[in-house]
């Protein structure tokens, strides 16, 4: 395989960017595709007529770029690129996952016993991406029970914090709406404390 910079779509590796330095966008960028889910999902997104944000990390900052099409094999049509936030070290990434885990556990303690949630006391995987996937799975299990039970504000606040740590803006906003609704129920007949 050629040497290049690995890039990602939706956290899945897509292939290697071959041009060095990369020409400024808008431009055509050469790449060597991987045979795997990342390249497949990118192609699927583009085939629906939508654009796709991809990213790569050449140093200590993530670079995001907007792909509009794959005009030919090994070529990306890039509309724009943007310098992103500094990339956290592996240790800091793992710490973020432990904080998210603590928020999810605390929310789970605010529920009655539900066996379908499972045991949340095990260790997190050492790889930050595996830990993130594990946390997202646990977050979804706890949230599902919460949506069935209309929990109080503190429950949703913990899930909102976990979603923020996990960089899940849609879920964070959904939990924020539940949190605000729970605050609005305080002192009404719908208040779970009544």
URPEJO-V989788 format. One record per pair of residues at least 12 apart in sequence whose C-alpha atoms are under 8 Angstrom apart, sorted by the first residue. I is the first residue (numbers start at 1). J is the second residue. D is the distance in Angstrom with one decimal. If there is no record, write none. Layout:
i:I j:J d:D
i:I j:J d:D
This chain:
i:2 j:16 d:7.9
i:2 j:18 d:7.7
i:2 j:32 d:7.5
i:3 j:16 d:7.4
i:3 j:18 d:7.1
i:4 j:16 d:5.0
i:4 j:17 d:5.2
i:4 j:18 d:4.9
i:4 j:19 d:7.6
i:5 j:17 d:5.0
i:5 j:18 d:6.9
i:5 j:56 d:7.1
i:5 j:57 d:7.9
i:5 j:58 d:7.1
i:6 j:56 d:6.3
i:6 j:57 d:8.0
i:7 j:54 d:6.9
i:7 j:55 d:5.5
i:7 j:56 d:4.5
i:7 j:57 d:7.7
i:8 j:38 d:7.0
i:8 j:54 d:5.5
i:8 j:55 d:5.3
i:8 j:56 d:6.3
i:9 j:38 d:6.1
i:9 j:39 d:7.8
i:9 j:41 d:7.8
i:9 j:42 d:6.4
i:9 j:52 d:7.6
i:9 j:53 d:6.7
i:9 j:54 d:4.6
i:9 j:55 d:6.7
i:10 j:38 d:7.6
i:10 j:54 d:7.2
i:11 j:38 d:7.9
i:12 j:37 d:7.0
i:12 j:38 d:4.6
i:13 j:34 d:7.6
i:13 j:37 d:7.9
i:13 j:38 d:5.2
i:13 j:39 d:7.3
i:14 j:33 d:6.0
i:14 j:34 d:5.7
i:14 j:36 d:7.4
i:14 j:37 d:7.8
i:14 j:38 d:4.6
i:14 j:39 d:4.5
i:14 j:42 d:7.6
i:15 j:31 d:6.6
i:15 j:32 d:5.4
i:15 j:33 d:4.2
i:15 j:34 d:4.8
i:15 j:39 d:7.2
i:16 j:31 d:5.3
i:16 j:32 d:5.1
i:16 j:33 d:6.5
i:16 j:34 d:7.8
i:17 j:29 d:7.2
i:17 j:30 d:6.1
i:17 j:31 d:4.4
i:17 j:32 d:6.6
i:18 j:30 d:5.5
i:18 j:31 d:5.1
i:18 j:32 d:7.0
i:19 j:31 d:7.7
i:24 j:81 d:7.8
i:25 j:78 d:6.0
i:25 j:79 d:5.7
i:25 j:80 d:4.9
i:25 j:81 d:6.2
i:26 j:77 d:7.6
i:26 j:78 d:5.4
i:26 j:79 d:4.4
i:26 j:80 d:5.5
i:27 j:77 d:6.1
i:27 j:78 d:5.4
i:27 j:79 d:6.8
i:28 j:75 d:6.4
i:28 j:76 d:5.5
i:28 j:77 d:4.7
i:28 j:78 d:6.0
i:29 j:75 d:5.6
i:29 j:76 d:5.1
i:29 j:77 d:6.5
i:29 j:78 d:6.9
i:30 j:74 d:5.6
i:30 j:75 d:4.6
i:30 j:76 d:6.3
i:31 j:74 d:4.9
i:31 j:75 d:5.9
i:31 j:76 d:7.2
i:32 j:74 d:5.6
i:33 j:74 d:6.5
i:43 j:70 d:7.8
i:46 j:68 d:6.7
i:46 j:69 d:5.9
i:46 j:70 d:7.8
i:50 j:68 d:7.2
i:51 j:66 d:6.7
i:51 j:67 d:5.8
i:51 j:68 d:4.7
i:51 j:69 d:7.4
i:52 j:66 d:5.6
i:52 j:67 d:5.2
i:52 j:68 d:6.7
i:53 j:65 d:5.6
i:53 j:66 d:4.5
i:53 j:67 d:6.2
i:54 j:66 d:6.3
i:54 j:67 d:7.1
i:57 j:87 d:8.0
i:60 j:86 d:5.8
i:60 j:87 d:5.4
i:60 j:88 d:7.9
i:61 j:83 d:7.1
i:61 j:84 d:6.1
i:61 j:85 d:5.9
i:61 j:86 d:4.3
i:61 j:87 d:5.1
i:62 j:83 d:6.4
i:62 j:84 d:5.0
i:62 j:85 d:6.3
i:62 j:86 d:6.5
i:62 j:87 d:6.2
i:63 j:81 d:6.9
i:63 j:82 d:5.8
i:63 j:83 d:4.7
i:63 j:84 d:5.4
i:64 j:81 d:5.5
i:64 j:82 d:5.3
i:64 j:83 d:6.5
i:64 j:84 d:6.6
i:65 j:78 d:6.7
i:65 j:79 d:7.5
i:65 j:80 d:5.6
i:65 j:81 d:4.0
i:65 j:82 d:6.2
i:66 j:78 d:5.6
i:66 j:79 d:5.5
i:66 j:80 d:5.4
i:66 j:81 d:6.2
i:67 j:79 d:6.1
i:67 j:80 d:7.8
i:90 j:128 d:6.9
i:93 j:128 d:5.9
i:94 j:126 d:7.6
i:94 j:127 d:7.5
i:94 j:128 d:5.1
i:94 j:131 d:7.5
i:96 j:165 d:6.2
i:96 j:166 d:7.8
i:97 j:128 d:7.0
i:97 j:131 d:6.4
i:97 j:132 d:6.2
i:97 j:135 d:7.3
i:97 j:165 d:7.3
i:97 j:166 d:7.3
i:98 j:124 d:7.8
i:99 j:162 d:7.5
i:99 j:165 d:7.4
i:100 j:135 d:7.2
i:100 j:161 d:7.2
i:100 j:162 d:4.4
i:100 j:163 d:7.5
i:100 j:165 d:5.7
i:100 j:166 d:6.8
i:101 j:135 d:6.2
i:101 j:162 d:7.2
i:103 j:158 d:5.1
i:103 j:159 d:6.5
i:103 j:161 d:6.7
i:103 j:162 d:5.5
i:104 j:135 d:7.9
i:104 j:138 d:7.3
i:104 j:139 d:6.1
i:104 j:142 d:7.4
i:104 j:158 d:6.6
i:104 j:159 d:6.1
i:104 j:162 d:6.3
i:105 j:120 d:6.6
i:106 j:155 d:7.9
i:106 j:158 d:6.9
i:107 j:142 d:7.5
i:107 j:154 d:7.6
i:107 j:155 d:4.9
i:107 j:156 d:7.5
i:107 j:158 d:5.6
i:107 j:159 d:6.6
i:108 j:142 d:6.2
i:108 j:155 d:7.9
i:110 j:155 d:6.3
i:111 j:146 d:7.6
i:111 j:151 d:7.9
i:114 j:145 d:8.0
i:116 j:141 d:7.6
i:117 j:138 d:7.4
i:117 j:141 d:5.6
i:117 j:142 d:6.2
i:120 j:138 d:7.8
i:132 j:166 d:6.8
i:136 j:166 d:7.5
i:139 j:159 d:7.2
i:139 j:162 d:7.7
i:143 j:159 d:7.4
i:150 j:182 d:7.8
i:150 j:192 d:7.6
i:151 j:182 d:7.3
i:151 j:192 d:7.0
i:152 j:179 d:7.5
i:152 j:182 d:5.5
i:152 j:183 d:7.7
i:152 j:191 d:7.9
i:152 j:192 d:6.7
i:153 j:178 d:7.6
i:153 j:179 d:4.8
i:153 j:180 d:7.3
i:153 j:182 d:5.0
i:153 j:183 d:5.9
i:154 j:179 d:7.5
i:155 j:179 d:7.9
i:156 j:175 d:5.6
i:156 j:176 d:6.9
i:156 j:178 d:6.4
i:156 j:179 d:5.0
i:157 j:175 d:7.3
i:157 j:176 d:7.1
i:157 j:179 d:6.1
i:159 j:172 d:7.5
i:159 j:175 d:6.5
i:160 j:172 d:4.8
i:160 j:173 d:7.5
i:160 j:175 d:5.3
i:160 j:176 d:6.1
